[in-house]
Amino acid sequence: MIFSQANLQEFLECKRRFFLRYVLKLDWPAHVVEPGGGWEAKSRLGREFHRLVYQHQIGIPSETLSGLATVPDLRDWWQSYTDHPVEDLAEARLPELVLSAPMGSSRLLAKYDLLSIRPGGDAIIVDWKTSKARSNRWLKARMQTRVYRYLLVRAGSSLNSGQPIEPGRVEMVYWFAEDPDRPARLEYDADQYQEDETFLSRLIEQIEGLPVEGFELTDDLSRCRFCPYRSLCDRGERPGR
């Protein structure tokens, strides 16, 4: 199995949801939130925003792309992006790059919105967010932060002329379109790297060895309100707002 920040986060939040989505691969059409149409439209705009940023990062002028941001939310996010760029990025940038490494009998994979690596190994991971800003403490505990920083150190030597990228030279930046003046910047170090390696390897080993009956329902019923599989688990039919 290929593990990612997304499915590992799912496992931590609800083992049963992980099993239904990533093992049985059930495509369940229930709405995640109410009203469903508004949430789906917002998600689609988020994907369009990421596409615009990718095109800009590969060299298409912002003036050319601005005409594509015609919907109000998308136009506002794009204006925030052009007016409030992330600081300290190298000229050489790698948008939407994928790294992976073996973990147990599986692989761990990350797809980065943007990597900026200077000669010598100073590396910045940038993730563009159209959701509301979150605290550094909350972000630091997320699988995205742990997986992205860990994998860059573990598998990023090919991006640094064959030399390992030291943990202390890695920084992750969450840039929020709704709060572009205050991106969350999370530094890294060798102790955190070792902690992440131990945590991730044990977590993946646990998942690989878990019997079917071990994929239990979460005890946090509030998560079920925003789960598309809730009716399968007799946890309600209507989504949360």
C-alpha positions in Angstrom: 0.0 0.0 0.0 1.1 3.6 -0.6 0.7 5.7 2.5 0.2 9.5 2.4 -0.5 12.3 4.8 -4.2 12.0 3.8 -4.8 8.3 4.5 -2.6 8.4 7.6 -4.7 11.3 9.0 -7.8 9.4 8.2 -6.6 6.3 10.1 -5.8 8.5 13.2 -9.2 10.1 13.1 -11.2 6.9 12.4 -9.8 3.5 11.6 -13.2 2.3 10.1 -13.3 5.3 7.7 -9.7 4.4 6.6 -10.8 0.8 6.0 -13.9 1.8 4.0 -12.1 4.3 1.9 -8.6 2.9 1.3 -8.9 -0.8 1.8 -12.4 -1.6 0.5 -12.3 1.5 -1.8 -16.0 2.3 -1.4 -17.3 5.2 -3.3 -20.0 6.5 -1.1 -22.0 9.5 -2.4 -23.3 11.0 0.8 -22.6 14.7 1.4 -19.8 15.6 3.8 -21.5 18.8 5.0 -24.8 20.6 4.7 -25.4 22.3 2.3 -23.5 19.9 0.0 -23.5 22.1 -3.1 -21.8 25.0 -1.4 -19.0 22.8 0.0 -18.5 21.1 -3.3 -18.3 24.5 -5.1 -15.7 25.7 -2.5 -13.6 22.6 -3.0 -13.7 23.1 -6.8 -12.6 26.7 -6.4 -9.7 25.5 -4.2 -8.5 23.1 -6.9 -8.8 25.9 -9.5 -6.7 28.2 -7.2 -4.0 25.5 -6.9 -4.0 25.1 -10.7 -3.5 28.9 -11.2 -0.6 29.0 -8.6 1.0 26.0 -10.3 0.8 27.7 -13.7 2.4 30.8 -12.2 5.2 28.9 -10.6 6.2 27.2 -13.9 6.5 30.6 -15.5 3.2 31.9 -16.8 2.9 35.6 -16.0 0.4 36.5 -13.4 -1.2 39.1 -15.7 -2.1 36.3 -18.1 -3.6 34.2 -15.4 -5.6 37.0 -13.7 -8.3 36.9 -16.3 -9.1 33.3 -15.4 -10.0 34.2 -11.8 -13.5 35.4 -12.5 -15.4 34.0 -9.5 -15.4 36.3 -6.5 -13.7 33.9 -4.0 -11.2 32.8 -6.6 -10.5 36.3 -7.6 -9.9 37.3 -3.9 -7.6 34.4 -3.3 -5.6 35.1 -6.4 -5.3 38.8 -5.5 -4.0 37.7 -2.0 -1.5 35.4 -3.7 -0.1 38.1 -6.1 -0.1 40.8 -3.4 1.4 38.7 -0.6 4.1 36.3 -1.9 5.9 34.0 0.4 9.2 35.5 1.4 12.7 33.9 1.2 12.0 31.5 -1.7 14.8 30.6 -4.0 14.6 31.4 -7.7 14.7 27.7 -8.6 11.4 26.2 -7.5 9.8 22.8 -7.8 6.0 22.9 -8.0 3.9 19.8 -7.4 6.8 17.5 -7.0 6.4 14.0 -5.6 8.8 12.2 -3.2 8.5 8.7 -1.8 10.4 6.3 0.3 10.0 2.7 1.5 8.4 2.2 4.9 8.0 -1.4 6.1 6.6 -3.4 3.2 4.8 -0.3 1.8 5.8 3.2 0.6 5.3 6.7 2.1 4.5 9.4 -0.5 4.1 13.1 -0.5 3.1 15.5 -3.2 4.3 19.0 -2.4 2.6 22.2 -3.6 6.0 23.8 -3.9 9.6 23.1 -2.9 12.2 25.8 -2.8 15.8 24.5 -2.3 18.9 26.7 -2.3 22.3 25.4 -3.2 23.7 24.0 0.0 20.4 22.5 1.3 18.2 25.3 2.7 14.8 24.0 1.9 11.3 25.6 2.2 8.1 23.6 1.8 5.1 25.8 0.8 1.5 24.6 1.0 -1.2 26.9 -0.3 -4.4 26.8 1.8 -7.8 28.3 0.9 -9.3 27.2 4.3 -9.3 29.3 7.4 -6.0 29.9 9.2 -5.0 27.4 11.9 -2.6 27.7 14.9 1.0 26.5 14.6 0.3 24.0 17.3 -2.6 22.4 15.4 -0.6 22.4 12.1 2.5 20.8 13.7 0.5 17.8 14.9 -1.0 17.1 11.5 0.2 14.3 9.4 0.8 16.7 6.5 3.5 18.5 8.5 5.1 15.4 9.8 5.1 13.5 6.5 6.2 16.4 4.3 9.2 17.5 6.4 10.3 13.9 7.2 10.2 12.8 3.5 12.1 15.8 2.3 15.0 14.9 4.6 14.6 11.2 4.0 14.3 11.2 0.2 15.4 14.7 -0.9 19.1 14.2 -1.6 18.4 14.0 -5.4 17.2 17.6 -5.2 20.4 18.8 -3.5 23.1 17.5 -5.8 23.1 14.1 -4.1 23.7 15.6 -0.6 21.3 14.9 2.3 19.1 17.8 3.3 19.7 18.4 7.0 16.6 18.6 9.2 17.7 21.9 10.7 17.7 23.5 7.2 14.0 22.6 6.5 11.1 24.9 7.0 7.4 24.3 6.2 5.2 27.3 5.3 1.4 27.2 5.3 0.2 30.2 3.3 -3.5 31.0 3.9 -5.4 32.9 1.2 -7.8 34.2 3.9 -4.9 35.6 6.0 -2.0 36.1 3.6 -0.1 38.5 5.9 0.5 35.8 8.5 1.7 32.5 7.0 2.5 29.7 9.5 6.2 28.9 9.4 7.3 25.7 11.1 11.0 24.9 11.5 12.5 21.4 11.9 15.4 19.8 13.6 17.1 16.4 14.1 15.1 15.5 17.2 11.8 16.0 15.4 13.1 14.0 12.4 13.9 11.0 14.6 10.6 11.4 16.4 8.7 11.4 13.1 10.6 8.4 11.8 9.8 6.4 14.9 6.1 7.5 14.9 5.5 7.0 11.2 7.2 3.6 11.0 5.3 2.3 14.0 2.0 3.7 12.7 2.5 2.0 9.3 3.5 -1.2 10.9 0.4 -1.1 13.0 -1.8 -0.6 10.0 -0.1 -3.3 8.0 -0.6 -5.8 10.8 -4.2 -4.9 11.8 -6.9 -7.5 11.3 -10.2 -6.5 9.8 -11.9 -6.4 13.2 -9.2 -4.0 14.4 -10.5 -1.1 12.1 -12.8 0.2 14.8 -15.2 3.1 14.8 -14.0 6.4 16.3 -15.2 7.3 19.8 -15.5 10.9 18.7 -19.1 11.1 17.4 -18.6 14.7 16.2 -16.4 13.3 13.4 -19.3 11.2 12.1 -21.3 14.3 11.3 -18.8 15.1 8.5 -18.2 11.6 7.3 -19.7 10.4 4.0 -19.9 6.8 5.4 -21.9 7.7 8.5 -25.0 5.8 7.5 -23.0 2.6 6.9 -22.0 2.8 10.6 -25.5 3.7 11.9 -24.1 7.1 13.0 -26.8 9.2 11.4 -27.9 10.2 7.9 -27.8 14.0 7.8 -24.4 15.8 7.6 -23.3 18.6 9.9 -23.4 22.1 8.7 
